[in-house]
Amino acid sequence: MYKIIQDPVNGPVKIDGLFSEIVDSQYFQRLRYIKQLGLCNLVFPGANHSRFEHSLGTMFMAHELSEALEIKDEIPSIAALLHDIGHMPFSHGLENEFYGLYKVVHEDLTRKIILGENPYDDSTIPDILEKYGYSPSDIADVATGSSKKYPLFSTMISGPIDVDEIDYLRRDALFCGVTMGQIDYKRLFNTLMVNGSDLVGVEKSIPTIESIIITRILMYNTVYFHKTCRIAQRMLGYAYLDNDKKNVDDMKMTDFQFIEKLLNGKSSELVKRVMNRNLFKVAYRGNYTVERIVEIKSLLGDLPEHEYIVDIVPPLYFAGSTRIKNYAKVHYRGRMENINNVSSMAMALSGEMENKQILVSASDRVYGKIRKLMVIK
């Protein structure tokens, strides 16, 4: 018996057997209640899509890419379906706070769910995989982009050209209502070649690879690093850090359960402000330097904790080619080249995310004071 799921991005998606059983499992169904873009719906009202539909879309993309590459194995599609199963409440929005407290990222939890390890001993995923003859360990490695046994499959899930990103760029653009994300993935998939564990483009692949790089940068500038999205996420992070009943099991919650917990804790007023979109306002914006950050933190050091946010956009960790992912390889005029060496557009965009700004936002209580303090020599 098969199911047809109507995906607004890809149309009808057919699943059966192992895929259907995974989708019906407890931890996969939980993804229905984890927003793909955290609190970005406070800025882009349509951004209410979930990790559930993105995971289905990534599976569909993996199947399309496998067909184009004539890969008969279903491991890429299975791993794609499971690649985000460990996401925490509000997706990446609170991942820094969770990491600071518990030293794990969502890939760690994905692995534990696929393997049925503590605290996910009740996960049915390993039994489903073994029932159909697949090793949970192999699937976990591919899903987290770390497989030595199947390095090509890992690259398909997490690489310079990967099915995860192609789905989320197209999906996020659609639901945010922004005019980007038009990636001709079918043309790209049909022009890719396999070179060891790498996916390599050819000359006719270059325009589509360029469109992915452009879309990626535009989406980060326009959506993912939008100042109001970041303010809301940081405020929610403050509320969580201030909660006196937080524990490691909070990472297993849905968005709704998480908010309910915070509303019943000591940080309830801050959470209410976030939910009512009564957010901190930007009091200062300037170019980033290390010296400027030190100066600002010194100036604001006596103000009440959690009444203001000092943010760097894009964040300092978001730097280099591994973040912009402009290191795809192409077979160009008889030799293998990095996309930057054959595309003036890719080269021009290579430093785009290195221009960083400091944003200081504040509550009404300290906004005026910060505005005065920031008029400094």
N, C-alpha and C positions, 0 to 999 in steps of 0.2 A: 504494500500500500504506500503510495506516495502523497506528498502534500505540495500544493502550489502556494507560494507566498508572494504576494504582490508588492514588489519593491518599487517605491516612487522614482528611484534612480535607474534601476536596471530592468524594470518590468517584471514579468513572472519569473520566479526562481523556484525550480523544482528540486525537492529533497526527498530522500527515502532512506530506508535502512539505517546504517550507522549515523548518517547526518541527521535524520529525523529524531533518532533516540538522543543524540547530543542536544539538539535544540529543545527537546522536551525535558531535559534534566534540570534539577533544582538550580544549580549555579549558573547555567546558561540563561534560564528564565529570569534570574535576578538582573541580568543586563538590561532588561526592559526598563528598569527603574534607576539606571545610571545614565545621566545625561552625557552625551558625547562631548559637549563643550562646556560642562560645568555651569557657571552662572552667566555665560555669554547671552542667554536669552533675555537678560535684563537690558541688553543693548540691541540685540537682534531678536525680535519677538518670535520669529519662526524657528529659532535654534533650540527646539525641544526634542530633537531626535536623540536616539539612545545608542549605547554600545551594542545593543541587541541587533539593530538593523545594520549598523556598520560592520559587525562581524559576519552577518549573512552576505553583505555586499563584498567583503574581502574574500570570502569563500568563492563567490561567483567569479570575481576577478581572477582568483587562483585557478579556477577551472578553465576559464577562457585562455589564460596564459599557458597552462599545461597543454591544452589542445593545440595552440599555435606552435608550441615547441615540440609537439608529438611525444609528450611525457604521458605514459599510461598509468603511472602510479598515482594513487589518490592521496598520498601523504601531504603534498602541498595544500590541497583543498581542506583536508582535515585540520591541519595545523593553522591554516588561515581562519577557519571557523572558530578555533579555540584561542587565537593569539591574544585576545583582550579579556579573557574570562576572569582574570584576577584583578580587574580594575576596581579601585577604591571609590567610595562616594565622591561624586562630582569630578570624576576622572582626574585629569592632570591638575585641576584647580587647587587641590589640597595635598598633592603628592609631596611637596617639599616639607610640609608640616609632619606628614606621616613618616617620611624618611628620617627627619630629625629626631622623632620620638622612638621609632621602632626599627630603623635601619634597614628597611625593605622598600623596594619599588614594585610596581604592579607586575613586572615580569617574574619576580620571585614568587608572587602569589599565584600567578598563572601556572607556574611549574608545580607548585604544591597541590593545586586543584586537579591538574592532569594526573599527578602521581598519587593523589589521595593521601597526602601527608598532613600531619597536624598543622594547623587546626581544622583541616578539611578532610578529616577521616571519614566523613559521611558522603564524600564525593562519589558519585556513580560513574564518573568519566573513565577511570581505569578499567572498570569491569566492562563498560561498553566497548572500549578500544580492544581489549583482549578477546572479547566475544567475536570480533570481526578479524582477529589475527594480527592486530597492530600492537607494537610495544609502546606503552605509555611514555617510557623514557625517551624513545626516538621522537615521538610526537612533541613532547615537551621541549626537546632540544631545537627542533625545527621551528616551533611556535615562538620561541624566545630568540630566534636568530643566532643560535650558538651551536648548531650541529656540525660535528666533525665527520660524522658518517654520511650525512646528506648536505654538504655545503651549498650545493646549487639550490636546493629547496629552501634553505635558510635565506639565501640571497633573494629568492623570489618573495619571501615574506618581509624581509628587512634588509634592504640594500639601496644603492643609488637609484635604481628603478625598481620599485616594489609594489605589490598589489595592495598592501595596507594603505600606502600614501595615495595611490591613484584613486582608491575608493573614498578616503576621507576628504581629499581636496574637492572632488566632484560633489560629494554629499554635503559637506559643510557649506560650500558656496551656494548650493541650491536652497538649503534650509535657512541660511542667513539672508538670502535675497540679494546677494552681491553678484555683479556681472563679471564673473570670472569662473574658472573651473571647467572650461570647455576643453577637455583633453581627449584627443582622438586616440583612445587606448587601443582600439582594434588595429589601426594602422601601425602603431608602435609595436604591439605584440607580434604582428606578422612581419616585422622587419628586424626583430631581435634574433641574435645568434647566441649559442652557448659556447663559451670558451673556458673549459675547466669548470670552476665554480662561479664564473662571472656571466652576467647577461650583457652582451655587447651589441651596440647598435651599428647600423651601416649609415652611409651618407644620407640616405633618404629618411633615416630616423631622426636626424638632427633637429628639424623644426619642431617635432613633437617633444623631444627632450627639452628643447628651449622653452616650450610652452609650459612644461611641468615646473621648471625652475622659476619662470615668471609667476606662475600661479602660486607656487609655494611662498615666494617672497611677498606677493600682494596679500595673500591670506594671513600671513603673520603680521604684516603691517596694519592691515585693515580690521582683522577679526581677532586672531589669537592673542595679540599684544595690545589690543585696544585698551586705552587707559582706564575706562570705566569697568571693563571686565576684570582687569587686574585689581582695581580698588575693591570691588565686591569680593573677589576671591581672597584677598589679603584680610579683609574685615572678617570673613567667615573663618579664616585661619586663626586670627586673633581670638575669636570666640571659642574655637576648639581648644587652643592652647590654654585658655583661661578656665576650661571646664574641669571641675574637681573630680569627675567620675570617668574620665577618659581611660580607655584601655585598648589593648591590641585587637580585641574582637570588633572594635568600631570599624575596622577596615572591611569587615564582611557585610556591613550594613548597606541598604539601598539609600539613595538620596533622601527619601521621605523619612526613613527611620532615623537617619543621622540628624536631620533638622528637628525632628520630634525630641530627640535626646537633648539637643542643645537648648531648645525652647523650655525644657524643664530643668535647666541647670542655671548656674550663677551668671552665665553670659547671655541670658535670654534677651536682654534689651538690645544688645549688639546684633543678635540674630534677627530680631524683629526689624531692626533698621535695614538690614540686608534684604529681607523678604519684602519689605515695603519700598525698596529702592530709595531709601533715605541715606544716601552714601556720602562718604567723605568727598570734599571738593578739592580740586587741584589748587594749591596755594603758590606753587613755584614750579617752574620748568626751566632747565638749563642744560648745557652740554656737559657730558660726563668727563671728569678726570678724577684720578685717585685723590688728588689734593682737595678738589672741590667736595667730594664725598666726606672726607675727614673734617673739613671746615663746617659743613652742614650739620653733621652729627654732633659736633662740639657745640654749635649754636643751639641745637634743639635738645641737648642732653638733659636739661632740667625740666622739660615738659612732661606731663603725665604719660606713662606707658600706654600704648594702644589707643592714643588719641590722634596719632598721625602715622603716616606711612612714608618711608623713603624708598623709592623704587628706582630701579635702573632698567630702561627699556631700549632695545632688547636686553634681557638679563645677561650678566657677564658670562654665564655658562653657555649662552647661545652664541658661539663664535666658531670660526673655522669652517673648512669644507665639509666636515662630517655633519654639521648642523644644516648648512645650506644645501648639502648633498649635490654639489656641482662637480662630482668626480666620476660621473658615468663615463664608460669607455665606448669609443666608436671605432669601427674599422674604416679608415678613411684613406683612400688613394693608396692602398697597398700596405698600410701600416696601422698599428694600434695606437690610438691617441686618447688622451683625456679630452673631454668635451670642451674644456676651456681653451685648448690649443687649436681647435678648429672652428670655434664659434665666438665671434667677437661679442655677441650678445651675452653669452654665458660668462665670458671674461669680464665684461663691463659690470655684470651683476655680482661678481664674486665677492666684492667688499661691501655690498649693500647693507648687510646686517651688522656691520662693524661700527656704524655711526650710532652711538648710544646717547640717550638723554637721561637726566635725573628728573624725576617727578616727585614732588612732595605734596601729599594730599592730607587733609586734616578734617577733624570734626568741627562743628560750629563753635565748640568751646575754645578751641585754640587757633582757629583759622586766622582771625585778625592778628593775633600775636605773631604767628609764623610769617604772615605777609610782611609785617614790620621788620622782623628779624632777618628776613631774606634780602632786604635792601642793605646789602653789606659792601664793604670796600672790595 
